[in-house]
């Protein structure tokens, strides 16, 4: 059973990735041992906690997990710079790492598949644009859900699992490069595990 340790920026990343990992585990007929390091207070806190986690692993000589999954928003800084920021830390330890970096924010990923949105809420959503504006996609997600007659008490992230389970993963990968990279990286790891 592969061990995955995850560092996530917030509850939205957690909900989204939990559902995605569950889908892939079923698809590849794998059981996973998930350990969540749910870090609050954004990107900077995730990086600090990740550094401490890696220091502790090296110092205490803990066995490395099979995969480290780090989820932070690109926050308009770009997918590649954010990925390098994480991998520059993890490469020093030699831990296999996959980065889940929505560009620019996780809520945009929840709006990529209108058919999945319709399956969950009974009505589709407008495809998201590509703007770097703080809070833009949180607002759009909440407004799209409100337009269906549903009141999202947490702004919509509470429906992440339902939306991910309904998603056409091939379609969302075509719609968003950051999602395409995550799916490609995870599928490569899951395929390798399946072959063992």
Backbone bond lengths (Angstrom), bond angles and torsions (degrees), N, CA, C in turn:
res aa  C-N    CA-C-N  psi(-1)  N-CA   C-N-CA  omega(-1)  CA-C   N-CA-C  phi
1 X - - - 1.450 - - 1.528 108.26 -
2 X 1.327 118.33 114.80 1.469 121.14 -179.31 1.526 112.17 -64.87
3 X 1.327 114.82 139.65 1.465 121.99 176.15 1.522 109.01 -96.40
4 X 1.325 115.81 127.06 1.459 121.83 176.61 1.520 108.18 -121.57
5 X 1.317 115.80 124.47 1.466 121.43 172.23 1.519 106.83 -104.81
6 X 1.330 115.44 132.94 1.457 120.38 -176.04 1.520 111.40 -122.94
7 X 1.317 114.94 136.27 1.452 122.53 169.88 1.517 106.44 -113.11
8 X 1.323 116.69 119.33 1.467 120.38 -178.49 1.518 110.16 -123.61
9 X 1.309 114.76 144.30 1.466 121.38 -175.19 1.515 113.02 -70.80
10 X 1.329 116.75 -34.26 1.464 119.21 -178.01 1.523 110.16 -163.37
11 X 1.323 115.37 -177.69 1.459 121.71 -176.22 1.530 112.31 -62.03
12 X 1.316 117.52 -34.14 1.467 120.18 179.86 1.525 110.87 -62.85
13 X 1.335 117.38 -43.63 1.467 120.61 176.88 1.528 110.57 -62.83
14 X 1.316 115.87 -43.40 1.469 120.85 179.68 1.526 110.63 -57.84
15 X 1.323 117.02 -52.91 1.471 120.95 -176.67 1.526 111.19 -61.54
16 X 1.318 116.12 -44.57 1.458 120.70 -179.02 1.528 110.77 -62.76
17 X 1.326 116.93 -50.97 1.466 120.63 -174.86 1.519 112.95 -71.22
18 X 1.303 117.26 -33.69 1.470 119.63 176.44 1.529 109.76 -59.67
19 X 1.335 116.46 -46.83 1.468 120.46 179.52 1.529 111.16 -65.26
20 X 1.324 117.29 -40.47 1.461 120.65 -179.90 1.528 111.01 -66.08
21 X 1.316 117.81 -44.26 1.469 120.67 178.22 1.525 111.40 -64.00
22 X 1.319 117.12 -38.49 1.473 120.50 176.09 1.524 110.57 -61.41
23 X 1.331 117.37 -43.31 1.474 121.11 177.99 1.513 111.89 -60.97
24 X 1.334 116.24 -47.31 1.458 119.70 -178.62 1.529 111.52 -67.69
25 X 1.317 117.45 -37.16 1.464 120.65 177.76 1.531 110.22 -60.92
26 X 1.322 117.27 -41.76 1.467 120.58 177.08 1.525 110.95 -66.30
27 X 1.323 115.92 -44.92 1.465 121.20 -178.67 1.526 111.33 -59.42
28 X 1.326 117.04 -40.05 1.465 121.62 -177.26 1.527 112.69 -97.93
29 X 1.341 116.92 6.28 1.468 122.66 179.12 1.530 111.58 53.14
30 X 1.330 115.22 51.40 1.462 121.53 -179.85 1.519 109.97 -121.69
31 X 1.327 115.01 148.93 1.459 120.48 168.50 1.516 107.27 -103.30
32 X 1.317 115.57 138.96 1.459 120.48 -176.83 1.523 110.27 -119.30
33 X 1.306 115.44 146.92 1.456 121.23 170.72 1.526 106.75 -106.65
34 X 1.332 116.34 105.76 1.465 121.68 -175.33 1.518 110.78 -100.24
35 X 1.317 115.33 131.86 1.458 121.94 174.23 1.525 106.81 -122.20
36 X 1.308 116.40 119.04 1.458 121.78 -175.32 1.512 111.03 -98.88
37 X 1.298 115.94 132.27 1.458 123.35 171.86 1.523 105.47 -114.74
38 X 1.322 115.67 80.79 1.455 120.60 -175.86 1.519 109.09 -79.65
39 X 1.308 116.15 108.58 1.451 122.19 -175.77 1.524 108.75 -103.80
40 X 1.306 116.58 132.28 1.458 120.68 177.81 1.530 109.23 -100.63
41 X 1.300 115.64 169.48 1.465 123.35 176.50 1.519 112.87 77.63
42 X 1.324 117.39 26.47 1.443 121.13 164.71 1.512 118.78 81.83
43 X 1.316 112.17 -168.79 1.454 124.02 -171.72 1.525 113.61 -55.22
44 X 1.329 117.62 -50.91 1.459 121.40 -177.12 1.511 112.89 -58.81
45 X 1.312 116.03 -41.18 1.472 121.15 179.29 1.527 110.28 -66.55
46 X 1.332 117.77 -39.61 1.462 120.69 177.93 1.525 110.16 -60.31
47 X 1.315 117.26 -45.81 1.469 121.05 -178.75 1.531 110.41 -63.60
48 X 1.346 117.19 -43.63 1.475 119.95 178.01 1.526 111.73 -61.77
49 X 1.325 116.37 -45.49 1.471 120.65 -179.84 1.530 111.42 -66.11
50 X 1.323 116.48 -37.53 1.460 120.94 177.59 1.526 110.35 -63.25
51 X 1.328 117.55 -45.03 1.471 120.94 177.45 1.522 110.72 -58.04
52 X 1.335 116.32 -44.63 1.466 120.31 -179.72 1.524 110.78 -64.70
53 X 1.315 117.37 -43.02 1.468 122.24 178.88 1.528 110.46 -58.73
54 X 1.327 116.38 -45.83 1.465 120.38 -179.00 1.532 110.84 -67.12
55 X 1.331 117.24 -40.43 1.474 120.15 176.20 1.521 111.07 -59.81
56 X 1.342 115.94 -44.76 1.464 120.47 179.90 1.522 111.75 -63.44
57 X 1.321 116.85 -39.66 1.467 120.16 179.69 1.530 110.84 -62.74
58 X 1.320 116.04 -43.93 1.458 120.56 -179.01 1.528 110.32 -69.17
59 X 1.341 115.83 -48.61 1.468 120.39 -177.31 1.527 111.99 -60.85
60 X 1.327 116.46 -44.84 1.464 120.91 -176.13 1.524 113.31 -90.05
61 X 1.326 115.84 -0.09 1.465 122.82 179.04 1.534 112.93 54.43
62 X 1.318 114.96 42.98 1.462 120.16 175.49 1.526 108.84 -71.74
63 X 1.318 117.22 146.88 1.469 118.06 174.35 1.535 109.65 -64.91
64 X 1.313 115.37 140.46 1.456 120.39 179.61 1.525 109.91 -72.63
65 X 1.344 117.28 142.81 1.466 118.86 173.23 1.525 109.32 -67.87
66 X 1.312 115.90 165.65 1.462 120.46 178.07 1.526 111.16 -68.88
67 X 1.340 115.86 -26.62 1.461 120.10 -178.70 1.515 109.48 -154.63
68 X 1.309 115.04 138.62 1.460 122.63 170.08 1.520 106.26 -110.38
69 X 1.318 116.57 123.46 1.467 122.23 179.21 1.527 107.63 -113.77
70 X 1.320 116.20 118.67 1.461 121.77 -177.18 1.523 108.51 -114.59
71 X 1.341 116.01 124.71 1.460 121.51 -176.96 1.520 110.55 -119.01
72 X 1.325 115.05 113.55 1.463 122.27 174.56 1.524 108.13 -140.14
73 X 1.309 116.50 147.62 1.460 120.03 175.07 1.528 109.94 -72.07
74 X 1.324 115.79 148.88 1.466 120.10 175.62 1.527 110.69 -70.01
75 X 1.336 116.60 -26.54 1.466 121.52 178.21 1.528 112.63 49.13
76 X 1.313 115.91 42.12 1.468 122.68 176.50 1.523 113.41 66.63
77 X 1.324 118.00 13.18 1.469 122.35 176.67 1.524 110.64 -91.88
78 X 1.331 116.98 -14.67 1.455 121.81 179.14 1.518 112.47 102.19
79 X 1.305 114.44 146.64 1.458 122.20 -178.35 1.531 111.96 -64.83
80 X 1.313 117.55 -48.45 1.469 120.55 -176.58 1.528 113.67 -65.61
81 X 1.342 119.78 -45.37 1.470 118.43 177.40 1.531 113.07 -61.54
82 X 1.324 117.12 -39.47 1.472 119.76 178.75 1.530 110.53 -66.55
83 X 1.322 116.82 -40.02 1.466 120.35 178.82 1.521 110.03 -63.10
84 X 1.335 116.93 -45.61 1.475 120.35 178.85 1.521 111.82 -61.32
85 X 1.322 115.93 -36.42 1.463 120.00 179.58 1.529 110.65 -59.85
86 X 1.320 116.97 -41.71 1.468 121.49 179.98 1.522 110.55 -74.63
87 X 1.320 117.02 -50.27 1.470 119.19 -174.26 1.527 112.58 -68.56
88 X 1.321 117.95 -23.82 1.465 119.05 175.86 1.528 110.45 -64.54
89 X 1.308 117.23 -27.36 1.463 121.42 176.74 1.529 111.74 -82.63
90 X 1.321 116.35 -44.65 1.461 119.84 -172.63 1.523 112.92 -77.22
91 X 1.338 117.62 -28.16 1.473 120.08 179.44 1.520 111.80 -63.40
92 X 1.326 117.32 -32.19 1.462 121.48 179.79 1.524 111.91 -62.32
93 X 1.328 116.27 -28.81 1.455 121.75 -178.29 1.530 110.89 -94.38
94 X 1.311 116.79 -20.13 1.456 120.79 -178.79 1.515 113.25 79.14
95 X 1.313 116.21 29.94 1.463 120.66 -179.21 1.530 109.12 -96.77
96 X 1.310 116.55 133.29 1.463 120.68 178.74 1.519 108.65 -66.99
97 X 1.322 115.59 127.81 1.464 120.94 -172.19 1.518 111.02 -131.63
98 X 1.329 115.12 138.04 1.455 122.61 169.34 1.522 106.18 -121.74
99 X 1.319 115.49 133.77 1.465 121.41 178.71 1.522 109.77 -103.31
100 X 1.329 115.49 129.68 1.460 122.31 173.06 1.518 105.96 -106.47
101 X 1.325 115.85 98.64 1.466 120.34 -172.83 1.531 109.38 -125.71
102 X 1.336 115.77 89.34 1.460 118.57 176.15 1.527 110.23 -62.19
103 X 1.320 115.88 135.31 1.459 120.20 -178.44 1.526 108.92 -117.76
104 X 1.331 119.41 108.09 1.456 125.60 6.71 1.530 114.58 -94.92
105 X 1.379 119.55 -24.08 1.460 121.00 -174.73 1.526 111.34 -141.40
106 X 1.333 116.16 153.95 1.463 122.83 -176.20 1.533 112.52 -59.84
107 X 1.314 117.97 -35.56 1.468 119.86 -178.02 1.527 111.70 -61.77
108 X 1.316 117.69 -27.53 1.466 120.77 177.62 1.526 110.20 -62.96
109 X 1.339 116.67 -39.53 1.473 119.67 178.86 1.531 111.14 -59.44
110 X 1.324 117.95 -33.38 1.466 121.28 -178.12 1.522 112.50 -72.46
111 X 1.324 117.05 -12.27 1.463 121.51 -179.00 1.530 112.95 -105.46
112 X 1.321 117.75 3.18 1.465 120.97 -173.55 1.531 114.14 -73.36
113 X 1.321 118.13 -25.74 1.462 120.89 -175.24 1.530 109.50 -120.40
114 X 1.328 115.36 95.83 1.467 120.77 -177.71 1.527 111.63 -61.64
115 X 1.330 117.65 -34.10 1.466 120.38 179.36 1.526 110.84 -66.28
116 X 1.317 117.52 -39.08 1.468 120.76 176.75 1.526 109.97 -66.06
117 X 1.319 115.89 -42.13 1.461 121.08 177.71 1.528 109.66 -58.89
118 X 1.323 115.55 -43.26 1.469 120.32 179.48 1.519 111.40 -64.96
119 X 1.326 116.80 -38.57 1.465 120.05 178.49 1.530 111.13 -61.76
120 X 1.308 116.89 -36.76 1.461 121.29 -178.82 1.529 111.73 -80.02
121 X 1.339 117.40 -42.09 1.461 120.74 -170.87 1.525 114.85 -111.50
122 X 1.342 117.85 -4.70 1.457 119.96 179.95 1.516 114.02 84.59
123 X 1.316 116.60 -0.74 1.467 122.00 -179.86 1.525 108.06 -153.75
124 X 1.326 116.69 138.65 1.460 121.09 -178.56 1.517 112.36 -74.05
125 X 1.318 114.90 177.99 1.466 120.68 178.85 1.525 108.85 -126.34
126 X 1.297 114.46 158.83 1.463 120.75 176.44 1.528 108.35 -71.69
127 X 1.316 116.05 138.34 1.457 120.69 177.84 1.521 110.16 -62.82
128 X 1.337 117.60 135.28 1.462 119.08 -176.97 1.527 112.42 -73.32
129 X 1.301 115.16 146.36 1.456 120.51 175.80 1.530 109.15 -80.41
130 X 1.313 118.09 -168.16 1.475 122.39 -179.91 1.524 109.01 -124.53
131 X 1.301 116.55 79.40 1.465 121.31 -179.40 1.526 109.30 -121.05
132 X 1.302 115.98 151.35 1.466 122.28 176.51 1.515 108.82 -105.84
133 X 1.291 115.38 79.40 1.461 120.78 -179.47 1.521 107.69 -131.94
134 X 1.310 116.44 121.29 1.458 121.74 -177.53 1.533 110.63 -56.40
135 X 1.300 116.50 129.33 1.458 121.77 176.71 1.515 114.95 81.84
136 X 1.328 117.80 -4.95 1.470 121.31 -176.02 1.533 112.21 -58.25
137 X 1.324 116.98 -48.39 1.463 120.06 -174.09 1.519 112.59 -81.23
138 X 1.338 117.51 -26.42 1.467 119.74 171.34 1.526 108.85 -61.76
139 X 1.321 114.95 -46.21 1.464 120.49 179.81 1.523 110.62 -64.10
140 X 1.338 117.14 -44.88 1.466 120.26 -178.70 1.529 111.02 -63.82
141 X 1.337 116.98 -41.66 1.469 120.13 178.41 1.523 110.45 -60.95
142 X 1.304 116.44 -48.82 1.463 120.81 -179.70 1.523 111.26 -61.04
143 X 1.335 117.54 -44.40 1.463 121.29 -179.83 1.529 111.94 -64.51
144 X 1.324 117.00 -39.84 1.474 120.39 179.05 1.527 110.74 -64.44
145 X 1.318 116.31 -39.70 1.466 119.50 178.92 1.526 110.45 -69.42
146 X 1.338 117.05 -43.74 1.465 120.60 177.29 1.527 111.44 -58.29
147 X 1.333 117.44 -36.24 1.473 121.62 -179.87 1.520 112.48 -64.78
148 X 1.332 116.97 -18.69 1.468 120.31 177.85 1.529 112.01 -87.38
149 X 1.347 116.37 -5.10 1.461 120.31 -177.97 1.524 112.90 93.00
150 X 1.309 116.73 5.19 1.464 121.98 178.83 1.524 108.35 -100.90
151 X 1.315 115.66 136.36 1.461 120.09 176.86 1.524 107.70 -98.49
152 X 1.338 117.05 116.07 1.466 120.12 -178.88 1.533 111.26 -89.70
153 X 1.338 117.93 100.47 1.467 119.71 -175.65 1.526 113.98 -60.02
154 X 1.336 117.38 -27.27 1.465 120.95 179.48 1.523 111.89 -109.48
155 X 1.316 117.14 19.70 1.459 121.51 177.19 1.515 114.40 84.91
156 X 1.326 117.32 -2.75 1.463 120.89 177.36 1.512 114.58 119.45
157 X 1.334 117.38 -19.75 1.465 118.28 -177.96 1.521 112.29 -64.60
158 X 1.335 116.52 -22.42 1.462 119.57 179.16 1.526 112.38 -66.38
159 X 1.329 117.67 -12.75 1.458 122.47 178.21 1.530 112.14 -101.80
160 X 1.316 117.18 6.07 1.468 121.39 -177.10 1.521 112.10 -53.98
161 X 1.320 116.55 -48.93 1.462 120.20 -178.38 1.520 112.32 -58.85
162 X 1.328 116.45 -44.41 1.469 120.57 179.24 1.520 111.10 -61.95
163 X 1.328 116.43 -43.32 1.467 120.14 -179.05 1.530 110.23 -65.93
164 X 1.321 117.55 -45.44 1.472 120.94 -179.16 1.528 110.83 -62.20
165 X 1.320 117.24 -41.29 1.471 119.84 179.41 1.525 111.74 -63.31
166 X 1.333 117.24 -28.75 1.468 121.28 -179.28 1.527 113.22 -89.70
167 X 1.323 117.55 -11.58 1.466 121.37 -174.00 1.521 113.88 -65.31
168 X 1.313 114.86 145.75 1.456 122.57 165.42 1.526 104.91 -89.65
169 X 1.317 116.35 102.13 1.463 120.43 -172.47 1.530 112.41 -63.54
170 X 1.312 117.13 -33.35 1.466 119.55 177.95 1.533 110.28 -65.63
171 X 1.318 116.20 -39.69 1.472 120.36 -179.75 1.530 111.02 -66.68
172 X 1.336 117.47 -43.03 1.467 118.41 -178.99 1.525 111.39 -70.37
173 X 1.325 117.16 -30.59 1.471 119.85 175.92 1.521 110.57 -65.82
174 X 1.321 117.61 -36.79 1.462 120.86 177.10 1.521 111.68 -69.60
175 X 1.325 116.27 -28.90 1.462 120.65 -175.66 1.522 113.93 -83.76
176 X 1.342 117.41 -17.89 1.462 118.91 -172.70 1.530 110.54 -149.91
177 X 1.325 116.35 122.38 1.466 121.48 -177.09 1.526 112.76 -64.86
178 X 1.332 117.44 -35.99 1.467 118.96 -179.67 1.524 110.86 -68.81
179 X 1.322 117.02 -36.41 1.470 120.51 175.77 1.520 110.06 -70.29
180 X 1.314 117.71 -39.62 1.464 121.13 178.49 1.529 110.54 -59.70
181 X 1.327 116.84 -42.65 1.464 119.80 179.94 1.526 110.93 -64.65
182 X 1.324 116.93 -45.10 1.470 119.82 179.54 1.517 110.94 -59.52
183 X 1.322 117.12 -48.46 1.465 120.10 -178.64 1.524 111.59 -63.24
184 X 1.308 117.46 -41.98 1.460 121.01 178.43 1.528 111.18 -61.81
185 X 1.328 116.38 -46.23 1.466 120.35 180.00 1.525 111.72 -63.90
186 X 1.335 117.14 -44.84 1.463 119.94 -179.69 1.522 111.39 -66.87
187 X 1.327 117.32 -41.86 1.468 119.51 179.88 1.529 111.27 -62.80
188 X 1.325 118.05 -37.17 1.466 120.58 178.01 1.526 110.44 -62.38
189 X 1.321 117.20 -43.42 1.465 121.39 178.91 1.522 110.78 -66.44
190 X 1.326 117.12 -47.21 1.465 120.98 -178.44 1.527 110.64 -63.48
191 X 1.319 117.43 -39.18 1.470 121.04 178.25 1.532 109.90 -61.38
192 X 1.315 115.79 -45.01 1.475 120.35 178.91 1.527 110.66 -60.97
193 X 1.318 116.99 -44.70 1.466 120.24 178.27 1.514 111.49 -62.38
194 X 1.313 116.20 -40.56 1.457 120.74 -179.59 1.526 111.85 -62.59
195 X 1.324 116.93 -33.90 1.464 121.60 -179.10 1.513 113.56 -72.81
196 X 1.339 116.35 -20.68 1.477 120.15 -178.56 1.509 111.51 -77.65
